[in-house]
Amino acid sequence: MEHFQEKYKQFGDKLKIGVSWKSSSKSIGDLKSTQLTQWKDILSIPNAQFINIQYGEIDENIAELKEQTGLDLFVDDFDPFIDIEKAVAQIAALDMVVSVSNASVHFAGQLNIPTWILLNQRTLWHWFNEGENTVWYDSIRLYRQEQLETWDPVFSRVTTDLTELVANFNKQLGEQE
């Protein structure tokens, strides 16, 4: 964790937010997953640093994001799928996680890292069918699809809420100086 904390000092006082956009679940991974380019409004929020915590093959997703939106996502030099201990240490060094339902959110929840999960309409049983909170982790907030495979309203709500959170964080930071 200290390795990542030291590394992320390069981003200054910005909120360090881990993002993950897909699930590798063989049964419902496609329903739970999004395209990284759908995150463009979130990743465009000023005064926040977004850091990849997505595991697996992502090079094509990162290149597509850059090509279609001009946005860069900070990617560390390891695959969280291959090195779980490093993945947990990376998440522990973050201020927040925003992700679809996958292993990353469970690590973040266990670490009590504030985490927002974008859920498809047919969620796994452990997220239940309604509500913004979960009985499993106090630090998690759920953003649910209202209509199957319709992510735009979810992204809109997350973008609005995250923009406000980042602005409030930066305002408080400014008042402390």
C-alpha positions as CSV (number, residue, x, y, z in Angstrom):
1,M,0.0,0.0,0.0
2,E,2.8,2.4,0.9
3,H,4.3,1.8,-2.6
4,F,1.0,3.0,-4.2
5,Q,0.6,5.9,-1.8
6,E,4.0,7.1,-2.6
7,K,3.5,6.6,-6.4
8,Y,0.1,8.5,-6.3
9,K,1.6,11.5,-4.6
10,Q,2.3,12.6,-8.2
11,F,-1.4,13.5,-8.4
12,G,-1.2,16.0,-5.6
13,D,-4.3,16.6,-3.5
14,K,-6.8,15.3,-6.1
15,L,-9.2,12.6,-5.1
16,K,-7.7,9.3,-6.3
17,I,-10.6,7.3,-7.7
18,G,-10.2,3.7,-8.9
19,V,-12.4,2.6,-11.8
20,S,-13.3,-0.7,-13.2
21,W,-15.8,-1.2,-16.0
22,K,-16.3,-4.9,-16.6
23,S,-16.8,-8.3,-15.0
24,S,-15.2,-11.6,-16.1
25,S,-18.1,-13.7,-14.8
26,K,-18.8,-16.4,-17.4
27,S,-22.5,-16.5,-16.6
28,I,-23.5,-12.8,-16.4
29,G,-20.4,-10.8,-17.0
30,D,-21.7,-9.3,-20.2
31,L,-24.8,-7.9,-18.4
32,K,-22.7,-6.5,-15.6
33,S,-20.1,-4.9,-17.9
34,T,-19.9,-1.6,-19.6
35,Q,-17.6,-0.1,-22.3
36,L,-14.9,2.2,-21.0
37,T,-15.9,4.8,-23.5
38,Q,-19.3,5.0,-21.6
39,W,-17.3,6.4,-18.7
40,K,-16.2,9.6,-20.6
41,D,-18.3,12.0,-18.6
42,I,-17.1,10.5,-15.3
43,L,-13.5,10.5,-16.4
44,S,-13.8,14.1,-17.5
45,I,-14.7,15.4,-14.0
46,P,-12.0,18.0,-13.2
47,N,-9.8,17.9,-10.2
48,A,-10.0,14.1,-9.7
49,Q,-7.5,11.5,-10.7
50,F,-8.9,8.3,-12.1
51,I,-6.8,5.2,-11.8
52,N,-7.4,1.9,-13.5
53,I,-8.2,-1.1,-11.2
54,Q,-9.7,-3.2,-14.0
55,Y,-8.2,-6.6,-14.3
56,G,-7.6,-8.6,-17.4
57,E,-6.9,-7.5,-21.0
58,I,-7.5,-3.8,-21.1
59,D,-5.0,-2.3,-23.6
60,E,-7.7,-2.2,-26.4
61,N,-10.2,-0.5,-24.0
62,I,-7.6,2.1,-23.0
63,A,-6.6,2.8,-26.6
64,E,-10.3,3.1,-27.7
65,L,-10.9,5.6,-24.8
66,K,-8.0,7.7,-26.0
67,E,-9.0,7.5,-29.6
68,Q,-12.7,8.3,-29.2
69,T,-12.6,10.8,-26.3
70,G,-9.0,12.1,-26.0
71,L,-9.0,11.0,-22.3
72,D,-6.2,9.1,-20.6
73,L,-6.7,6.7,-17.7
74,F,-3.8,6.1,-15.4
75,V,-2.8,2.5,-15.6
76,D,-0.3,0.9,-13.3
77,D,2.3,-1.5,-14.5
78,F,0.7,-4.7,-13.3
79,D,-2.5,-6.8,-13.9
80,P,-4.7,-7.0,-10.8
81,F,-6.0,-10.4,-12.0
82,I,-2.5,-11.9,-11.8
83,D,-1.3,-10.2,-8.6
84,I,-4.3,-10.1,-6.1
85,E,-2.1,-8.9,-3.2
86,K,-0.9,-5.9,-5.2
87,A,-4.5,-5.3,-6.4
88,V,-5.7,-5.1,-2.8
89,A,-2.8,-2.8,-1.8
90,Q,-3.6,-0.5,-4.8
91,I,-7.2,-0.2,-3.8
92,A,-6.2,0.5,-0.1
93,A,-4.2,3.5,-1.4
94,L,-7.2,5.0,-3.2
95,D,-9.7,7.5,-1.8
96,M,-12.6,5.9,-3.6
97,V,-13.7,3.3,-6.1
98,V,-16.4,3.5,-8.8
99,S,-17.0,0.2,-10.6
100,V,-19.4,-2.3,-11.9
101,S,-20.0,-5.4,-9.8
102,N,-16.8,-7.4,-9.8
103,A,-14.1,-8.6,-7.4
104,S,-12.7,-5.1,-7.0
105,V,-15.8,-3.8,-5.2
106,H,-15.6,-6.7,-2.7
107,F,-11.9,-5.8,-2.0
108,A,-12.8,-2.1,-1.6
109,G,-15.8,-3.0,0.7
110,Q,-13.6,-5.2,2.9
111,L,-11.1,-2.3,3.2
112,N,-14.0,0.2,4.0
113,I,-13.0,2.3,1.0
114,P,-16.0,4.4,-0.2
115,T,-17.3,2.6,-3.3
116,W,-20.0,3.2,-5.8
117,I,-21.2,0.2,-7.8
118,L,-23.0,0.5,-11.1
119,L,-25.4,-2.4,-11.1
120,N,-27.4,-3.9,-14.0
121,Q,-31.1,-4.5,-13.5
122,R,-30.7,-8.3,-12.9
123,T,-28.2,-8.1,-10.0
124,L,-26.6,-11.0,-8.2
125,W,-28.5,-12.1,-5.1
126,H,-26.1,-10.4,-2.7
127,W,-27.0,-6.9,-4.0
128,F,-30.7,-7.6,-3.5
129,N,-33.3,-6.0,-5.8
130,E,-33.6,-2.5,-4.4
131,G,-31.9,0.2,-2.3
132,E,-28.7,2.2,-2.4
133,N,-27.0,0.3,0.5
134,T,-25.9,-3.2,1.1
135,V,-25.9,-5.2,4.3
136,W,-22.4,-6.5,3.5
137,Y,-20.3,-3.3,3.4
138,D,-21.0,0.0,5.1
139,S,-18.9,1.9,2.6
140,I,-20.8,0.9,-0.6
141,R,-23.4,2.8,-2.5
142,L,-25.4,1.1,-5.2
143,Y,-26.5,2.8,-8.5
144,R,-29.0,0.6,-10.2
145,Q,-30.2,0.3,-13.8
146,E,-34.0,1.0,-14.0
147,Q,-34.2,-0.7,-17.4
148,L,-32.1,-3.8,-18.5
149,E,-29.0,-2.9,-20.5
150,T,-29.7,0.9,-20.3
151,W,-26.7,2.4,-18.7
152,D,-27.0,6.0,-19.6
153,P,-29.3,7.0,-16.7
154,V,-26.9,5.3,-14.3
155,F,-23.9,7.1,-15.7
156,S,-25.8,10.4,-15.5
157,R,-26.6,9.9,-11.8
158,V,-23.0,8.8,-11.0
159,T,-21.5,11.7,-12.9
160,T,-23.8,14.3,-11.2
161,D,-23.1,12.8,-7.7
162,L,-19.4,12.4,-8.3
163,T,-19.0,15.9,-9.7
164,E,-20.6,17.3,-6.5
165,L,-18.5,15.1,-4.3
166,V,-15.2,16.2,-6.0
167,A,-16.3,19.8,-5.8
168,N,-17.1,19.6,-2.1
169,F,-13.8,17.8,-1.5
170,N,-11.8,20.5,-3.3
171,K,-13.8,23.2,-1.5
172,Q,-13.0,21.7,1.9
173,L,-9.3,21.3,0.9
174,G,-9.2,24.9,-0.1
175,E,-10.6,26.0,3.2
176,Q,-8.0,24.1,5.1
177,E,-5.1,25.9,3.3
